[in-house]
Amino acid sequence: MEVQKFEVGPFLENTYLLTNEEEHLIVDPGFSNETEYQTLKSQITGTLTGIILTHAHVDHVLGLSRLLKDFEVPVFLSEEDRFLWKNFGSQAKMFGINQGGFGFEPEVLPSEGKFDIGGFSFTCLYTPGHSPDHISIYFKTEKIVIAGDALFKESIGRTDLYEGNFQILEKSIKEKLYSLPDDTKVYPGHGPETTIEHEKENNPFVSLN
């Protein structure tokens, strides 16, 4: 499986395009203009199977409406707490972005356990704390976890937004992410890639000591 990262939008969010033979999966479409969108679209050479949202903060769904104009594909989001999804327009306004909400409900991404979309197979890990709907997706065979805004390189997601909670996030990281094999590569929602081993040894916010 190939993973392509696109750093997009005013929040420098990481949108991921996953490719498995002739199929594609997009994670967190955060692009904010046509140039960013066309750059990503040019890399879609096969069938787009679906769109995964690790959570529904504005920077991770900003490009969703534009994407759905060209691709009629399912969108998957946790149903643990869809307040952020249902209030996207208000979220956007808080950050000076004039964009309305969505006229549909995403399909359910399970909180835990194996999930298959087309030729993609991964494990959902419920990792709240940054947001109450937050899911990380783990590809065991490829030794990859897309961690959204739970875990960054030597940092963690902020916990001062709606239903953010440091203690919950710390527990999510320790119990769900730090329990993965050390050589698991972490693709975060912002910033550079890292590994589970590096974070266990170097992350100043969540330490195992």
ChimeraX attribute file (.defattr): number of C-alpha atoms within 10 A of each C-alpha:
attribute: neighborCount
match mode: 1-to-1
recipient: residues
	/A:1	13
	/A:2	10
	/A:3	14
	/A:4	13
	/A:5	18
	/A:6	18
	/A:7	18
	/A:8	23
	/A:9	19
	/A:10	12
	/A:11	14
	/A:12	15
	/A:13	24
	/A:14	27
	/A:15	28
	/A:16	23
	/A:17	22
	/A:18	19
	/A:19	22
	/A:20	15
	/A:21	11
	/A:22	12
	/A:23	18
	/A:24	24
	/A:25	22
	/A:26	22
	/A:27	24
	/A:28	26
	/A:29	28
	/A:30	28
	/A:31	30
	/A:32	19
	/A:33	14
	/A:34	11
	/A:35	10
	/A:36	16
	/A:37	18
	/A:38	13
	/A:39	12
	/A:40	21
	/A:41	13
	/A:42	8
	/A:43	12
	/A:44	18
	/A:45	11
	/A:46	12
	/A:47	16
	/A:48	20
	/A:49	19
	/A:50	19
	/A:51	23
	/A:52	23
	/A:53	25
	/A:54	30
	/A:55	28
	/A:56	25
	/A:57	24
	/A:58	24
	/A:59	25
	/A:60	25
	/A:61	22
	/A:62	24
	/A:63	22
	/A:64	18
	/A:65	15
	/A:66	15
	/A:67	19
	/A:68	13
	/A:69	8
	/A:70	9
	/A:71	13
	/A:72	11
	/A:73	14
	/A:74	15
	/A:75	20
	/A:76	20
	/A:77	24
	/A:78	24
	/A:79	19
	/A:80	16
	/A:81	16
	/A:82	17
	/A:83	14
	/A:84	19
	/A:85	21
	/A:86	16
	/A:87	16
	/A:88	21
	/A:89	17
	/A:90	17
	/A:91	21
	/A:92	18
	/A:93	13
	/A:94	11
	/A:95	11
	/A:96	9
	/A:97	14
	/A:98	11
	/A:99	15
	/A:100	14
	/A:101	14
	/A:102	14
	/A:103	7
	/A:104	8
	/A:105	13
	/A:106	18
	/A:107	13
	/A:108	13
	/A:109	19
	/A:110	18
	/A:111	19
	/A:112	15
	/A:113	13
	/A:114	14
	/A:115	14
	/A:116	9
	/A:117	14
	/A:118	14
	/A:119	13
	/A:120	17
	/A:121	15
	/A:122	19
	/A:123	19
	/A:124	21
	/A:125	23
	/A:126	23
	/A:127	31
	/A:128	27
	/A:129	28
	/A:130	28
	/A:131	27
	/A:132	24
	/A:133	25
	/A:134	28
	/A:135	29
	/A:136	27
	/A:137	26
	/A:138	24
	/A:139	18
	/A:140	14
	/A:141	10
	/A:142	12
	/A:143	15
	/A:144	22
	/A:145	24
	/A:146	21
	/A:147	24
	/A:148	28
	/A:149	28
	/A:150	27
	/A:151	31
	/A:152	22
	/A:153	19
	/A:154	16
	/A:155	16
	/A:156	22
	/A:157	19
	/A:158	16
	/A:159	18
	/A:160	12
	/A:161	11
	/A:162	13
	/A:163	15
	/A:164	17
	/A:165	17
	/A:166	18
	/A:167	13
	/A:168	17
	/A:169	25
	/A:170	21
	/A:171	16
	/A:172	21
	/A:173	25
	/A:174	17
	/A:175	13
	/A:176	14
	/A:177	25
	/A:178	20
	/A:179	11
	/A:180	19
	/A:181	14
	/A:182	15
	/A:183	13
	/A:184	22
	/A:185	22
	/A:186	25
	/A:187	27
	/A:188	26
	/A:189	28
	/A:190	21
	/A:191	14
	/A:192	14
	/A:193	14
	/A:194	18
	/A:195	21
	/A:196	24
	/A:197	17
	/A:198	16
	/A:199	24
	/A:200	20
	/A:201	13
	/A:202	15
	/A:203	18
	/A:204	11
	/A:205	12
	/A:206	22
	/A:207	14
	/A:208	10
	/A:209	5
